[in-house]
Amino acid sequence: MQAIAESLVRSRCNLIIPASFIDLFNPPEEALVQECARRGVFISQHHVEPLGVSAFSFFNYWKKRGRELKYSYYSHPREVEEVWRAYAKKWSAYPNVIWQLGLRGIADRPMWMADPATPQSDADRGALISAAMAAQVKILDEVGAPTPRYQTTTLWAEGSQLNEQKLLTIPNDTIVVFSDNSPGWKWQRDFYTTPRRPEHAYGVYYHH
C-alpha cells in the first residue's frame, strides 16, 4: 500500500478506495487506510460497504458479541444500524472521507437475496433502500462526521433499475453515481432519463 499510495500522489490523483471489504476494526486492514490518509488523499468506500460496512464486517461485529444474524436491513434494522454507527464513528476519525450510502448484500448482490422475508415488489425494495440511506445520513450526523461532508450513492445493478422507475429517494447533498451495465460497458437507461437536480452532484462508475 505504501507503493500504491506513493504512485497515486506522484500521478496527481487524489482519491482511492484502499480495498474492498475493509474492516477498520481489524488492525492490519486499518493500516491500509492509515497509509492512504498519511498521504493526504481522499478515501472512499466500495458500493458494497455503505459507511464502511460490508457483510463480512457485520458478521464479525456480531460474532464477537455471540450472535449470528442474517445480514438484512429488513429483518434486523436495529442491528444493522448499530454496526453502521460503530464503523461510521471509527471512519470519521480520518480526514477526507467520501462516504458511501446505499444497501447491498452478501457477494455484492441485492440484500434481499439472503433474506426471503424481504418484500418482493420493486416499490417496497426501493423504499427499503431509501430508508437505509436516510438512516445512514442520520448516523453520520450523530457521530459528528467531519464537515464539509461528501457522500455518494452508486446506482449499480438494481439501484439503476429502481432509480429509473423513480422508486429511490436519494438524500440531498449526495453525489449520484451512474453505472454502466458491466460487462456490456453501456450506460443504463437511468443515465439518460434522470433529471439533474441542483441538490445533487453527479458522477460515473465505469468498468474499463
C-alpha positions as CSV (number, residue, x, y, z in Angstrom):
1,M,0.0,0.0,0.0
2,Q,2.9,2.4,0.6
3,A,4.0,1.9,-3.0
4,I,0.4,2.3,-4.3
5,A,-0.2,5.5,-2.3
6,E,3.1,7.0,-3.4
7,S,2.3,6.2,-7.1
8,L,-1.1,7.7,-6.7
9,V,0.1,11.0,-5.5
10,R,3.0,11.1,-7.9
11,S,0.4,10.6,-10.7
12,R,-1.5,13.6,-9.3
13,C,-4.5,11.5,-8.4
14,N,-6.4,12.4,-5.3
15,L,-8.8,9.6,-4.3
16,I,-8.6,5.9,-3.5
17,I,-10.7,3.0,-2.2
18,P,-7.9,1.3,-0.3
19,A,-9.5,-2.2,-0.7
20,S,-12.9,-3.7,-0.9
21,F,-14.4,-5.3,2.2
22,I,-12.1,-3.4,4.6
23,D,-12.8,-3.9,8.3
24,L,-11.4,-1.0,10.3
25,F,-11.7,-3.0,13.5
26,N,-9.0,-5.3,12.1
27,P,-5.6,-3.5,12.6
28,P,-3.9,-5.0,9.5
29,E,-6.7,-3.8,7.3
30,E,-6.9,-0.4,9.0
31,A,-3.2,0.0,8.3
32,L,-4.1,0.3,4.6
33,V,-6.4,3.3,5.3
34,Q,-3.9,4.8,7.6
35,E,-1.2,4.8,4.9
36,C,-3.6,6.5,2.4
37,A,-4.6,9.1,5.0
38,R,-1.0,9.8,5.7
39,R,-0.6,10.7,2.0
40,G,-3.4,13.2,2.3
41,V,-5.6,11.7,-0.4
42,F,-9.4,11.3,-0.3
43,I,-10.5,7.9,0.9
44,S,-13.8,6.3,-0.2
45,Q,-15.7,3.0,0.2
46,H,-16.9,0.4,-2.3
47,H,-20.7,0.4,-3.0
48,V,-20.9,-3.0,-1.2
49,E,-19.9,-1.3,2.0
50,P,-22.0,1.7,3.0
51,L,-20.5,3.7,5.9
52,G,-17.6,1.2,5.6
53,V,-19.7,-1.9,6.5
54,S,-19.7,-5.0,4.3
55,A,-21.5,-8.2,5.2
56,F,-18.1,-9.5,6.5
57,S,-17.9,-6.6,8.9
58,F,-21.4,-7.2,10.0
59,F,-20.8,-10.9,10.8
60,N,-17.5,-10.1,12.5
61,Y,-19.2,-7.5,14.7
62,W,-22.0,-9.7,15.9
63,K,-19.8,-12.9,16.2
64,K,-17.7,-11.0,18.8
65,R,-21.0,-10.5,20.7
66,G,-22.1,-14.1,20.4
67,R,-24.9,-13.6,17.9
68,E,-25.4,-15.0,14.4
69,L,-27.8,-12.8,12.3
70,K,-28.8,-12.5,8.7
71,Y,-27.3,-9.5,7.1
72,S,-30.7,-8.0,6.4
73,Y,-31.8,-4.4,6.9
74,Y,-35.4,-5.7,6.6
75,S,-35.3,-8.4,9.3
76,H,-32.7,-6.7,11.6
77,P,-32.7,-3.0,11.0
78,R,-31.6,-2.0,14.5
79,E,-28.7,-4.4,14.5
80,V,-27.5,-3.2,11.1
81,E,-27.8,0.4,12.2
82,E,-25.7,-0.4,15.3
83,V,-22.9,-1.7,13.1
84,W,-23.2,1.2,10.7
85,R,-22.9,3.6,13.7
86,A,-19.9,1.8,15.2
87,Y,-18.0,1.8,11.9
88,A,-19.0,5.4,11.0
89,K,-17.6,6.6,14.3
90,K,-14.3,4.8,13.6
91,W,-14.1,6.0,9.9
92,S,-14.9,9.6,11.0
93,A,-11.6,9.8,12.8
94,Y,-10.0,10.1,9.4
95,P,-9.9,13.2,7.3
96,N,-11.1,13.4,3.7
97,V,-13.6,10.5,3.7
98,I,-16.1,10.3,0.9
99,W,-18.9,8.3,2.4
100,Q,-20.8,5.6,0.5
101,L,-24.6,5.4,1.0
102,G,-26.8,2.6,-0.1
103,L,-27.8,-1.0,0.6
104,R,-26.3,-4.2,-0.9
105,G,-25.9,-7.7,0.4
106,I,-23.6,-10.6,0.5
107,A,-21.3,-11.1,-2.5
108,D,-22.3,-7.7,-3.9
109,R,-25.8,-8.9,-4.6
110,P,-29.2,-7.4,-3.5
111,M,-29.6,-7.7,0.2
112,W,-33.0,-9.4,-0.2
113,M,-31.3,-12.4,-1.9
114,A,-30.1,-13.5,1.5
115,D,-33.5,-12.9,3.2
116,P,-36.6,-14.3,1.6
117,A,-38.8,-12.4,4.0
118,T,-37.9,-9.1,2.3
119,P,-40.9,-7.7,0.3
120,Q,-40.8,-8.7,-3.4
121,S,-42.2,-5.6,-5.1
122,D,-39.9,-3.0,-6.7
123,A,-41.7,-0.2,-4.8
124,D,-41.1,-1.9,-1.4
125,R,-37.5,-2.6,-2.2
126,G,-36.9,1.0,-3.3
127,A,-38.5,2.1,-0.1
128,L,-36.2,-0.1,1.9
129,I,-33.0,1.2,0.2
130,S,-34.3,4.8,0.6
131,A,-34.9,4.2,4.3
132,A,-31.4,2.8,4.7
133,M,-29.8,5.9,3.1
134,A,-31.9,8.2,5.3
135,A,-30.7,6.3,8.3
136,Q,-27.1,6.4,7.2
137,V,-27.2,10.2,6.8
138,K,-28.7,10.5,10.3
139,I,-25.9,8.3,11.7
140,L,-23.3,10.5,10.1
141,D,-24.9,13.5,11.7
142,E,-24.9,11.6,15.1
143,V,-21.3,10.6,15.0
144,G,-20.1,14.1,14.0
145,A,-18.5,13.1,10.7
146,P,-16.2,16.0,9.7
147,T,-17.6,18.7,7.5
148,P,-17.7,19.7,4.8
149,R,-19.0,16.1,4.2
150,Y,-19.0,14.3,0.9
151,Q,-21.3,11.4,0.3
152,T,-22.1,9.3,-2.7
153,T,-24.5,6.6,-3.8
154,T,-23.7,4.3,-6.6
155,L,-26.6,3.2,-8.8
156,W,-25.3,-0.2,-9.6
157,A,-27.5,-3.1,-10.8
158,E,-30.9,-2.9,-9.0
159,G,-30.0,0.6,-7.9
160,S,-30.1,1.7,-11.5
161,Q,-33.3,-0.1,-12.2
162,L,-35.1,1.3,-9.2
163,N,-33.8,4.8,-9.9
164,E,-35.1,4.6,-13.5
165,Q,-38.5,3.8,-12.0
166,K,-38.3,6.8,-9.7
167,L,-38.5,4.5,-6.7
168,L,-35.5,5.8,-4.8
169,T,-35.4,8.8,-2.5
170,I,-31.7,10.0,-2.5
171,P,-30.7,12.3,0.3
172,N,-29.9,15.9,-0.6
173,D,-26.2,16.9,-1.0
174,T,-25.4,13.4,-2.3
175,I,-23.2,12.7,-5.3
176,V,-25.3,10.4,-7.5
177,V,-23.0,8.0,-9.4
178,F,-24.4,6.3,-12.5
179,S,-23.0,3.0,-13.5
180,D,-22.5,1.0,-16.7
181,N,-24.1,-2.4,-17.3
182,S,-20.8,-4.3,-17.0
183,P,-19.7,-6.4,-18.8
184,G,-21.6,-4.5,-21.6
185,W,-19.9,-1.2,-21.0
186,K,-23.0,0.7,-21.8
187,W,-24.8,3.3,-19.8
188,Q,-28.1,2.1,-18.3
189,R,-31.3,3.9,-19.0
190,D,-31.4,6.0,-15.9
191,F,-28.2,7.8,-17.0
192,Y,-30.3,9.4,-19.8
193,T,-33.7,9.7,-18.0
194,T,-32.8,11.0,-14.6
195,P,-33.4,14.8,-14.3
196,R,-30.3,16.5,-13.0
197,R,-31.2,18.4,-9.8
198,P,-29.3,21.2,-8.0
199,E,-29.4,19.4,-4.7
200,H,-27.3,16.6,-6.1
201,A,-24.0,16.4,-7.9
202,Y,-23.3,13.6,-10.4
203,G,-20.6,11.1,-11.4
204,V,-20.0,7.9,-13.2
205,Y,-18.8,4.4,-12.3
206,Y,-17.4,2.7,-15.4
207,H,-15.7,-0.7,-15.8
208,H,-12.7,-0.3,-18.0
